[in-house]
Amino acid sequence: MEREDKAGIGYADFFFYPDRNLAKDGIILKLKIDHTPEAAIRQIKDRRHALCFQGRPGETSRYTGRIVAVGIAYDRKGKKRRCQVEVLKEKETGHAEG
């Protein structure tokens, strides 16, 4: 797990990297206050944070699992929390699971 890791343009709040099994899901988590979870996921996409799971140009990606964006929003006035999950990239096929 990395906190506020730089990827793409800017920083995401948390990245959860598959540790032992690189075919497991990688997760990008963005927290928002007084915004929507949809806005958090839009920011993950707009800032291209999923690039952190890809290899350098010309390299094959080490991570072959899905890349999942999670947006969590908290409304201070209403004291409500909302969450949305979206798959940004499906699992690659043809790779052995470890």
Biopython code that builds the backbone (N, CA, C, O; Angstrom):
import numpy as np
from Bio.PDB.StructureBuilder import StructureBuilder

atoms = [
    (1, "MET", "N", (0.844, -1.166, 0.000)),
    (1, "MET", "CA", (0.000, 0.000, 0.000)),
    (1, "MET", "C", (0.894, 1.236, 0.000)),
    (1, "MET", "O", (1.900, 1.287, 0.708)),
    (2, "GLU", "N", (0.527, 2.201, -0.779)),
    (2, "GLU", "CA", (1.209, 3.486, -0.821)),
    (2, "GLU", "C", (0.183, 4.565, -0.508)),
    (2, "GLU", "O", (-0.956, 4.506, -0.971)),
    (3, "ARG", "N", (0.595, 5.547, 0.278)),
    (3, "ARG", "CA", (-0.280, 6.665, 0.587)),
    (3, "ARG", "C", (0.174, 7.871, -0.223)),
    (3, "ARG", "O", (1.356, 8.213, -0.246)),
    (4, "GLU", "N", (-0.780, 8.507, -0.884)),
    (4, "GLU", "CA", (-0.521, 9.692, -1.707)),
    (4, "GLU", "C", (0.664, 9.489, -2.647)),
    (4, "GLU", "O", (1.621, 10.263, -2.661)),
    (5, "ASP", "N", (0.562, 8.436, -3.418)),
    (5, "ASP", "CA", (1.600, 8.104, -4.388)),
    (5, "ASP", "C", (1.375, 8.924, -5.652)),
    (5, "ASP", "O", (0.236, 9.139, -6.066)),
    (6, "LYS", "N", (2.452, 9.374, -6.254)),
    (6, "LYS", "CA", (2.353, 10.123, -7.513)),
    (6, "LYS", "C", (2.178, 9.141, -8.657)),
    (6, "LYS", "O", (2.926, 8.173, -8.792)),
    (7, "ALA", "N", (1.175, 9.414, -9.475)),
    (7, "ALA", "CA", (0.933, 8.575, -10.653)),
    (7, "ALA", "C", (0.129, 9.387, -11.640)),
    (7, "ALA", "O", (-0.838, 10.052, -11.267)),
    (8, "GLY", "N", (0.526, 9.336, -12.902)),
    (8, "GLY", "CA", (-0.181, 10.142, -13.884)),
    (8, "GLY", "C", (0.035, 11.608, -13.563)),
    (8, "GLY", "O", (1.173, 12.063, -13.448)),
    (9, "ILE", "N", (-1.044, 12.342, -13.419)),
    (9, "ILE", "CA", (-0.993, 13.769, -13.100)),
    (9, "ILE", "C", (-1.458, 13.937, -11.665)),
    (9, "ILE", "O", (-2.643, 13.757, -11.383)),
    (10, "GLY", "N", (-0.575, 14.269, -10.765)),
    (10, "GLY", "CA", (-0.959, 14.501, -9.372)),
    (10, "GLY", "C", (-0.857, 13.258, -8.512)),
    (10, "GLY", "O", (-0.121, 12.321, -8.821)),
    (11, "TYR", "N", (-1.613, 13.272, -7.424)),
    (11, "TYR", "CA", (-1.545, 12.225, -6.411)),
    (11, "TYR", "C", (-2.919, 11.622, -6.169)),
    (11, "TYR", "O", (-3.927, 12.327, -6.218)),
    (12, "ALA", "N", (-2.963, 10.329, -5.911)),
    (12, "ALA", "CA", (-4.179, 9.685, -5.421)),
    (12, "ALA", "C", (-3.969, 9.458, -3.937)),
    (12, "ALA", "O", (-2.833, 9.463, -3.462)),
    (13, "ASP", "N", (-5.047, 9.261, -3.202)),
    (13, "ASP", "CA", (-4.922, 9.133, -1.753)),
    (13, "ASP", "C", (-4.261, 7.817, -1.334)),
    (13, "ASP", "O", (-3.356, 7.817, -0.499)),
    (14, "PHE", "N", (-4.708, 6.701, -1.908)),
    (14, "PHE", "CA", (-4.125, 5.403, -1.559)),
    (14, "PHE", "C", (-4.064, 4.511, -2.789)),
    (14, "PHE", "O", (-4.975, 4.508, -3.617)),
    (15, "PHE", "N", (-2.970, 3.749, -2.895)),
    (15, "PHE", "CA", (-2.829, 2.710, -3.899)),
    (15, "PHE", "C", (-2.607, 1.407, -3.146)),
    (15, "PHE", "O", (-1.775, 1.340, -2.241)),
    (16, "PHE", "N", (-3.347, 0.381, -3.517)),
    (16, "PHE", "CA", (-3.159, -0.945, -2.944)),
    (16, "PHE", "C", (-2.633, -1.849, -4.056)),
    (16, "PHE", "O", (-3.357, -2.218, -4.980)),
    (17, "TYR", "N", (-1.347, -2.195, -3.938)),
    (17, "TYR", "CA", (-0.680, -3.014, -4.952)),
    (17, "TYR", "C", (-0.755, -4.479, -4.553)),
    (17, "TYR", "O", (-0.566, -4.805, -3.381)),
    (18, "PRO", "N", (-1.031, -5.383, -5.515)),
    (18, "PRO", "CA", (-0.950, -6.809, -5.202)),
    (18, "PRO", "C", (0.490, -7.130, -4.809)),
    (18, "PRO", "O", (1.423, -6.752, -5.517)),
    (19, "ASP", "N", (0.673, -7.807, -3.714)),
    (19, "ASP", "CA", (2.017, -8.042, -3.198)),
    (19, "ASP", "C", (2.614, -9.335, -3.741)),
    (19, "ASP", "O", (3.612, -9.307, -4.461)),
    (20, "ARG", "N", (2.023, -10.434, -3.408)),
    (20, "ARG", "CA", (2.600, -11.718, -3.809)),
    (20, "ARG", "C", (2.025, -12.232, -5.121)),
    (20, "ARG", "O", (2.742, -12.818, -5.932)),
    (21, "ASN", "N", (0.739, -12.013, -5.326)),
    (21, "ASN", "CA", (0.078, -12.512, -6.522)),
    (21, "ASN", "C", (-0.256, -11.317, -7.417)),
    (21, "ASN", "O", (-1.235, -10.611, -7.175)),
    (22, "LEU", "N", (0.547, -11.098, -8.437)),
    (22, "LEU", "CA", (0.402, -9.930, -9.302)),
    (22, "LEU", "C", (-0.817, -10.008, -10.204)),
    (22, "LEU", "O", (-1.099, -9.066, -10.944)),
    (23, "ALA", "N", (-1.553, -11.133, -10.151)),
    (23, "ALA", "CA", (-2.794, -11.276, -10.907)),
    (23, "ALA", "C", (-4.002, -10.828, -10.087)),
    (23, "ALA", "O", (-5.125, -10.843, -10.591)),
    (24, "LYS", "N", (-3.790, -10.434, -8.845)),
    (24, "LYS", "CA", (-4.876, -9.926, -8.000)),
    (24, "LYS", "C", (-5.179, -8.477, -8.374)),
    (24, "LYS", "O", (-4.425, -7.842, -9.110)),
    (25, "ASP", "N", (-6.288, -7.971, -7.857)),
    (25, "ASP", "CA", (-6.702, -6.599, -8.158)),
    (25, "ASP", "C", (-5.758, -5.567, -7.560)),
    (25, "ASP", "O", (-5.262, -5.723, -6.444)),
    (26, "GLY", "N", (-5.523, -4.510, -8.328)),
    (26, "GLY", "CA", (-4.860, -3.313, -7.829)),
    (26, "GLY", "C", (-5.951, -2.280, -7.579)),
    (26, "GLY", "O", (-6.875, -2.157, -8.384)),
    (27, "ILE", "N", (-5.862, -1.543, -6.490)),
    (27, "ILE", "CA", (-6.938, -0.624, -6.108)),
    (27, "ILE", "C", (-6.393, 0.787, -5.947)),
    (27, "ILE", "O", (-5.355, 1.008, -5.323)),
    (28, "ILE", "N", (-7.120, 1.736, -6.528)),
    (28, "ILE", "CA", (-6.818, 3.155, -6.359)),
    (28, "ILE", "C", (-7.979, 3.746, -5.570)),
    (28, "ILE", "O", (-9.132, 3.649, -5.990)),
    (29, "LEU", "N", (-7.679, 4.354, -4.436)),
    (29, "LEU", "CA", (-8.705, 4.896, -3.545)),
    (29, "LEU", "C", (-8.565, 6.406, -3.464)),
    (29, "LEU", "O", (-7.481, 6.927, -3.203)),
    (30, "LYS", "N", (-9.668, 7.102, -3.689)),
    (30, "LYS", "CA", (-9.691, 8.566, -3.605)),
    (30, "LYS", "C", (-10.772, 8.969, -2.620)),
    (30, "LYS", "O", (-11.918, 8.533, -2.729)),
    (31, "LEU", "N", (-10.406, 9.800, -1.664)),
    (31, "LEU", "CA", (-11.336, 10.295, -0.645)),
    (31, "LEU", "C", (-11.708, 11.737, -0.968)),
    (31, "LEU", "O", (-10.849, 12.537, -1.338)),
    (32, "LYS", "N", (-12.986, 12.063, -0.828)),
    (32, "LYS", "CA", (-13.465, 13.423, -1.100)),
    (32, "LYS", "C", (-14.371, 13.870, 0.043)),
    (32, "LYS", "O", (-15.140, 13.074, 0.583)),
    (33, "ILE", "N", (-14.274, 15.144, 0.406)),
    (33, "ILE", "CA", (-15.172, 15.740, 1.398)),
    (33, "ILE", "C", (-16.041, 16.753, 0.674)),
    (33, "ILE", "O", (-15.547, 17.594, -0.077)),
    (34, "ASP", "N", (-17.355, 16.660, 0.915)),
    (34, "ASP", "CA", (-18.343, 17.552, 0.306)),
    (34, "ASP", "C", (-18.319, 17.503, -1.221)),
    (34, "ASP", "O", (-18.583, 18.505, -1.887)),
    (35, "HIS", "N", (-18.003, 16.340, -1.763)),
    (35, "HIS", "CA", (-18.091, 16.050, -3.191)),
    (35, "HIS", "C", (-18.731, 14.675, -3.321)),
    (35, "HIS", "O", (-19.070, 14.050, -2.316)),
    (36, "THR", "N", (-18.894, 14.214, -4.520)),
    (36, "THR", "CA", (-19.507, 12.906, -4.745)),
    (36, "THR", "C", (-18.426, 11.847, -4.987)),
    (36, "THR", "O", (-17.302, 12.180, -5.361)),
    (37, "PRO", "N", (-18.768, 10.575, -4.773)),
    (37, "PRO", "CA", (-17.806, 9.518, -5.120)),
    (37, "PRO", "C", (-17.559, 9.464, -6.621)),
    (37, "PRO", "O", (-16.481, 9.068, -7.063)),
    (38, "GLU", "N", (-18.556, 9.860, -7.403)),
    (38, "GLU", "CA", (-18.381, 9.920, -8.855)),
    (38, "GLU", "C", (-17.295, 10.935, -9.220)),
    (38, "GLU", "O", (-16.506, 10.706, -10.137)),
    (39, "ALA", "N", (-17.263, 12.055, -8.497)),
    (39, "ALA", "CA", (-16.220, 13.071, -8.733)),
    (39, "ALA", "C", (-14.841, 12.516, -8.395)),
    (39, "ALA", "O", (-13.859, 12.832, -9.068)),
    (40, "ALA", "N", (-14.765, 11.690, -7.355)),
    (40, "ALA", "CA", (-13.487, 11.076, -6.978)),
    (40, "ALA", "C", (-13.002, 10.141, -8.073)),
    (40, "ALA", "O", (-11.826, 10.169, -8.436)),
    (41, "ILE", "N", (-13.896, 9.313, -8.605)),
    (41, "ILE", "CA", (-13.510, 8.387, -9.676)),
    (41, "ILE", "C", (-13.163, 9.154, -10.948)),
    (41, "ILE", "O", (-12.217, 8.794, -11.647)),
    (42, "ARG", "N", (-13.908, 10.193, -11.250)),
    (42, "ARG", "CA", (-13.592, 11.024, -12.417)),
    (42, "ARG", "C", (-12.184, 11.611, -12.298)),
    (42, "ARG", "O", (-11.450, 11.685, -13.283)),
    (43, "GLN", "N", (-11.813, 12.029, -11.075)),
    (43, "GLN", "CA", (-10.476, 12.579, -10.854)),
    (43, "GLN", "C", (-9.409, 11.497, -11.046)),
    (43, "GLN", "O", (-8.355, 11.765, -11.622)),
    (44, "ILE", "N", (-9.674, 10.293, -10.574)),
    (44, "ILE", "CA", (-8.735, 9.181, -10.780)),
    (44, "ILE", "C", (-8.498, 8.970, -12.272)),
    (44, "ILE", "O", (-7.361, 8.791, -12.707)),
    (45, "LYS", "N", (-9.578, 8.992, -13.052)),
    (45, "LYS", "CA", (-9.464, 8.796, -14.505)),
    (45, "LYS", "C", (-8.779, 9.980, -15.176)),
    (45, "LYS", "O", (-7.849, 9.807, -15.964)),
    (46, "ASP", "N", (-9.248, 11.189, -14.856)),
    (46, "ASP", "CA", (-8.700, 12.393, -15.501)),
    (46, "ASP", "C", (-7.208, 12.546, -15.250)),
    (46, "ASP", "O", (-6.464, 12.998, -16.120)),
    (47, "ARG", "N", (-6.784, 12.168, -14.067)),
    (47, "ARG", "CA", (-5.367, 12.318, -13.715)),
    (47, "ARG", "C", (-4.545, 11.078, -14.023)),
    (47, "ARG", "O", (-3.356, 11.019, -13.712)),
    (48, "ARG", "N", (-5.178, 10.097, -14.631)),
    (48, "ARG", "CA", (-4.506, 8.892, -15.136)),
    (48, "ARG", "C", (-3.715, 8.146, -14.056)),
    (48, "ARG", "O", (-2.594, 7.697, -14.295)),
    (49, "HIS", "N", (-4.306, 8.021, -12.882)),
    (49, "HIS", "CA", (-3.626, 7.341, -11.783)),
    (49, "HIS", "C", (-3.388, 5.851, -12.053)),
    (49, "HIS", "O", (-2.504, 5.253, -11.440)),
    (50, "ALA", "N", (-4.161, 5.247, -12.958)),
    (50, "ALA", "CA", (-3.977, 3.815, -13.251)),
    (50, "ALA", "C", (-2.625, 3.530, -13.891)),
    (50, "ALA", "O", (-2.197, 2.377, -13.943)),
    (51, "LEU", "N", (-1.954, 4.562, -14.375)),
    (51, "LEU", "CA", (-0.626, 4.361, -14.972)),
    (51, "LEU", "C", (0.362, 3.731, -13.999)),
    (51, "LEU", "O", (1.329, 3.101, -14.426)),
    (52, "CYS", "N", (0.136, 3.890, -12.704)),
    (52, "CYS", "CA", (1.077, 3.339, -11.724)),
    (52, "CYS", "C", (1.143, 1.812, -11.768)),
    (52, "CYS", "O", (2.106, 1.219, -11.282)),
    (53, "PHE", "N", (0.122, 1.174, -12.347)),
    (53, "PHE", "CA", (0.107, -0.282, -12.441)),
    (53, "PHE", "C", (0.690, -0.786, -13.759)),
    (53, "PHE", "O", (0.789, -1.997, -13.962)),
    (54, "GLN", "N", (1.073, 0.107, -14.646)),
    (54, "GLN", "CA", (1.642, -0.284, -15.927)),
    (54, "GLN", "C", (3.157, -0.217, -15.862)),
    (54, "GLN", "O", (3.725, 0.513, -15.050)),
    (55, "GLY", "N", (3.796, -0.978, -16.718)),
    (55, "GLY", "CA", (5.244, -0.931, -16.775)),
    (55, "GLY", "C", (5.718, 0.338, -17.453)),
    (55, "GLY", "O", (4.913, 1.116, -17.965)),
    (56, "ARG", "N", (7.001, 0.542, -17.457)),
    (56, "ARG", "CA", (7.573, 1.679, -18.171)),
    (56, "ARG", "C", (7.308, 1.501, -19.665)),
    (56, "ARG", "O", (7.017, 0.390, -20.108)),
    (57, "PRO", "N", (7.405, 2.574, -20.446)),
    (57, "PRO", "CA", (7.176, 2.436, -21.889)),
    (57, "PRO", "C", (8.059, 1.335, -22.481)),
    (57, "PRO", "O", (9.267, 1.298, -22.246)),
    (58, "GLY", "N", (7.443, 0.449, -23.243)),
    (58, "GLY", "CA", (8.163, -0.654, -23.856)),
    (58, "GLY", "C", (8.224, -1.897, -22.991)),
    (58, "GLY", "O", (8.614, -2.959, -23.476)),
    (59, "GLU", "N", (7.850, -1.797, -21.719)),
    (59, "GLU", "CA", (7.849, -2.950, -20.812)),
    (59, "GLU", "C", (6.445, -3.540, -20.719)),
    (59, "GLU", "O", (5.447, -2.859, -20.956)),
    (60, "THR", "N", (6.397, -4.812, -20.372)),
    (60, "THR", "CA", (5.127, -5.455, -20.085)),
    (60, "THR", "C", (4.773, -5.157, -18.639)),
    (60, "THR", "O", (5.635, -5.167, -17.761)),
    (61, "SER", "N", (3.496, -4.891, -18.400)),
    (61, "SER", "CA", (3.037, -4.592, -17.045)),
    (61, "SER", "C", (3.289, -5.782, -16.114)),
    (61, "SER", "O", (3.066, -6.930, -16.497)),
    (62, "ARG", "N", (3.749, -5.508, -14.905)),
    (62, "ARG", "CA", (3.933, -6.562, -13.900)),
    (62, "ARG", "C", (2.588, -7.024, -13.362)),
    (62, "ARG", "O", (2.420, -8.195, -13.022)),
    (63, "TYR", "N", (1.632, -6.106, -13.285)),
    (63, "TYR", "CA", (0.326, -6.413, -12.707)),
    (63, "TYR", "C", (-0.637, -6.829, -13.805)),
    (63, "TYR", "O", (-0.832, -6.102, -14.779)),
    (64, "THR", "N", (-1.243, -8.007, -13.645)),
    (64, "THR", "CA", (-2.137, -8.525, -14.674)),
    (64, "THR", "C", (-3.583, -8.605, -14.200)),
    (64, "THR", "O", (-4.464, -8.987, -14.970)),
    (65, "GLY", "N", (-3.835, -8.254, -12.957)),
    (65, "GLY", "CA", (-5.200, -8.275, -12.429)),
    (65, "GLY", "C", (-5.962, -7.032, -12.831)),
    (65, "GLY", "O", (-5.458, -6.174, -13.556)),
    (66, "ARG", "N", (-7.190, -6.957, -12.343)),
    (66, "ARG", "CA", (-8.004, -5.779, -12.631)),
    (66, "ARG", "C", (-7.416, -4.554, -11.931)),
    (66, "ARG", "O", (-6.705, -4.673, -10.933)),
    (67, "ILE", "N", (-7.725, -3.383, -12.471)),
    (67, "ILE", "CA", (-7.425, -2.122, -11.795)),
    (67, "ILE", "C", (-8.774, -1.537, -11.419)),
    (67, "ILE", "O", (-9.626, -1.306, -12.277)),
    (68, "VAL", "N", (-8.959, -1.300, -10.127)),
    (68, "VAL", "CA", (-10.247, -0.877, -9.594)),
    (68, "VAL", "C", (-10.115, 0.506, -8.965)),
    (68, "VAL", "O", (-9.205, 0.763, -8.177)),
    (69, "ALA", "N", (-11.047, 1.397, -9.330)),
    (69, "ALA", "CA", (-11.093, 2.738, -8.730)),
    (69, "ALA", "C", (-12.193, 2.741, -7.670)),
    (69, "ALA", "O", (-13.300, 2.257, -7.902)),
    (70, "VAL", "N", (-11.865, 3.295, -6.500)),
    (70, "VAL", "CA", (-12.834, 3.414, -5.413)),
    (70, "VAL", "C", (-12.908, 4.880, -5.013)),
    (70, "VAL", "O", (-11.906, 5.486, -4.633)),
    (71, "GLY", "N", (-14.104, 5.439, -5.105)),
    (71, "GLY", "CA", (-14.330, 6.812, -4.665)),
    (71, "GLY", "C", (-15.180, 6.800, -3.408)),
    (71, "GLY", "O", (-16.261, 6.211, -3.385)),
    (72, "ILE", "N", (-14.692, 7.450, -2.369)),
    (72, "ILE", "CA", (-15.440, 7.551, -1.110)),
    (72, "ILE", "C", (-15.645, 9.023, -0.816)),
    (72, "ILE", "O", (-14.696, 9.807, -0.820)),
    (73, "ALA", "N", (-16.894, 9.393, -0.561)),
    (73, "ALA", "CA", (-17.226, 10.788, -0.299)),
    (73, "ALA", "C", (-17.898, 10.912, 1.066)),
    (73, "ALA", "O", (-18.651, 10.038, 1.496)),
    (74, "TYR", "N", (-17.601, 12.023, 1.730)),
    (74, "TYR", "CA", (-18.211, 12.326, 3.028)),
    (74, "TYR", "C", (-18.838, 13.707, 2.959)),
    (74, "TYR", "O", (-18.182, 14.686, 2.602)),
    (75, "ASP", "N", (-20.111, 13.771, 3.303)),
    (75, "ASP", "CA", (-20.846, 15.038, 3.341)),
    (75, "ASP", "C", (-20.871, 15.518, 4.793)),
    (75, "ASP", "O", (-21.558, 14.942, 5.637)),
    (76, "ARG", "N", (-20.112, 16.583, 5.072)),
    (76, "ARG", "CA", (-20.006, 17.076, 6.454)),
    (76, "ARG", "C", (-21.350, 17.541, 7.001)),
    (76, "ARG", "O", (-21.678, 17.274, 8.157)),
    (77, "LYS", "N", (-22.122, 18.230, 6.179)),
    (77, "LYS", "CA", (-23.393, 18.776, 6.648)),
    (77, "LYS", "C", (-24.383, 17.661, 6.989)),
    (77, "LYS", "O", (-24.975, 17.657, 8.069)),
    (78, "GLY", "N", (-24.555, 16.736, 6.081)),
    (78, "GLY", "CA", (-25.506, 15.645, 6.287)),
    (78, "GLY", "C", (-24.933, 14.461, 7.050)),
    (78, "GLY", "O", (-25.661, 13.534, 7.405)),
    (79, "LYS", "N", (-23.615, 14.493, 7.305)),
    (79, "LYS", "CA", (-22.928, 13.397, 8.012)),
    (79, "LYS", "C", (-23.167, 12.047, 7.323)),
    (79, "LYS", "O", (-23.370, 11.024, 7.978)),
    (80, "LYS", "N", (-23.137, 12.074, 5.990)),
    (80, "LYS", "CA", (-23.367, 10.856, 5.213)),
    (80, "LYS", "C", (-22.113, 10.489, 4.449)),
    (80, "LYS", "O", (-21.328, 11.350, 4.049)),
    (81, "ARG", "N", (-21.939, 9.176, 4.252)),
    (81, "ARG", "CA", (-20.835, 8.647, 3.460)),
    (81, "ARG", "C", (-21.419, 7.899, 2.276)),
    (81, "ARG", "O", (-22.457, 7.245, 2.381)),
    (82, "ARG", "N", (-20.729, 8.008, 1.143)),
    (82, "ARG", "CA", (-21.115, 7.263, -0.059)),
    (82, "ARG", "C", (-19.860, 6.695, -0.694)),
    (82, "ARG", "O", (-18.770, 7.255, -0.578)),
    (83, "CYS", "N", (-20.041, 5.575, -1.366)),
    (83, "CYS", "CA", (-18.910, 4.906, -2.000)),
    (83, "CYS", "C", (-19.338, 4.428, -3.383)),
    (83, "CYS", "O", (-20.487, 4.040, -3.593)),
    (84, "GLN", "N", (-18.401, 4.464, -4.314)),
    (84, "GLN", "CA", (-18.633, 3.911, -5.647)),
    (84, "GLN", "C", (-17.367, 3.188, -6.085)),
    (84, "GLN", "O", (-16.251, 3.635, -5.816)),
    (85, "VAL", "N", (-17.560, 2.073, -6.759)),
    (85, "VAL", "CA", (-16.451, 1.266, -7.248)),
    (85, "VAL", "C", (-16.618, 1.097, -8.764)),
    (85, "VAL", "O", (-17.717, 0.835, -9.253)),
    (86, "GLU", "N", (-15.516, 1.251, -9.491)),
    (86, "GLU", "CA", (-15.558, 1.082, -10.938)),
    (86, "GLU", "C", (-14.292, 0.362, -11.389)),
    (86, "GLU", "O", (-13.187, 0.698, -10.961)),
    (87, "VAL", "N", (-14.463, -0.619, -12.247)),
    (87, "VAL", "CA", (-13.319, -1.335, -12.815)),
    (87, "VAL", "C", (-12.774, -0.499, -13.976)),
    (87, "VAL", "O", (-13.485, -0.226, -14.943)),
    (88, "LEU", "N", (-11.509, -0.099, -13.868)),
    (88, "LEU", "CA", (-10.873, 0.688, -14.920)),
    (88, "LEU", "C", (-10.246, -0.186, -15.984)),
    (88, "LEU", "O", (-10.175, 0.203, -17.149)),
    (89, "LYS", "N", (-9.782, -1.388, -15.584)),
    (89, "LYS", "CA", (-9.156, -2.321, -16.522)),
    (89, "LYS", "C", (-9.468, -3.727, -16.059)),
    (89, "LYS", "O", (-9.280, -4.070, -14.892)),
    (90, "GLU", "N", (-9.943, -4.527, -16.978)),
    (90, "GLU", "CA", (-10.243, -5.922, -16.654)),
    (90, "GLU", "C", (-8.953, -6.722, -16.537)),
    (90, "GLU", "O", (-7.899, -6.309, -17.020)),
    (91, "LYS", "N", (-9.060, -7.857, -15.897)),
    (91, "LYS", "CA", (-7.914, -8.752, -15.726)),
    (91, "LYS", "C", (-7.412, -9.226, -17.080)),
    (91, "LYS", "O", (-8.199, -9.572, -17.961)),
    (92, "GLU", "N", (-6.097, -9.239, -17.236)),
    (92, "GLU", "CA", (-5.481, -9.738, -18.461)),
    (92, "GLU", "C", (-5.586, -11.255, -18.480)),
    (92, "GLU", "O", (-5.470, -11.911, -17.445)),
    (93, "THR", "N", (-5.803, -11.792, -19.646)),
    (93, "THR", "CA", (-5.892, -13.256, -19.769)),
    (93, "THR", "C", (-4.584, -13.798, -20.323)),
    (93, "THR", "O", (-3.788, -13.075, -20.922)),
    (94, "GLY", "N", (-4.388, -15.076, -20.107)),
    (94, "GLY", "CA", (-3.186, -15.714, -20.633)),
    (94, "GLY", "C", (-1.992, -15.650, -19.700)),
    (94, "GLY", "O", (-0.882, -16.006, -20.096)),
    (95, "HIS", "N", (-2.200, -15.197, -18.446)),
    (95, "HIS", "CA", (-1.111, -15.141, -17.476)),
    (95, "HIS", "C", (-1.366, -16.168, -16.391)),
    (95, "HIS", "O", (-2.510, -16.381, -15.989)),
    (96, "ALA", "N", (-0.317, -16.800, -15.919)),
    (96, "ALA", "CA", (-0.435, -17.777, -14.853)),
    (96, "ALA", "C", (-0.666, -17.069, -13.527)),
    (96, "ALA", "O", (-0.082, -16.018, -13.261)),
    (97, "GLU", "N", (-1.530, -17.660, -12.693)),
    (97, "GLU", "CA", (-1.770, -17.098, -11.368)),
    (97, "GLU", "C", (-0.734, -17.652, -10.420)),
    (97, "GLU", "O", (-0.332, -18.811, -10.529)),
    (98, "GLY", "N", (-0.299, -16.816, -9.483)),
    (98, "GLY", "CA", (0.737, -17.270, -8.554)),
    (98, "GLY", "C", (0.284, -17.488, -7.191)),
    (98, "GLY", "O", (1.077, -17.870, -6.330)),
]
sb = StructureBuilder()
sb.init_structure("model")
sb.init_model(0)
sb.init_chain("A")
sb.init_seg("    ")
for serial, (resi, resn, name, xyz) in enumerate(atoms, 1):
    if name == "N":
        sb.init_residue(resn, " ", resi, " ")
    sb.init_atom(name, np.array(xyz, "f"), 0.0, 1.0, " ", f" {name:<3s}", serial, name[0])
structure = sb.get_structure()
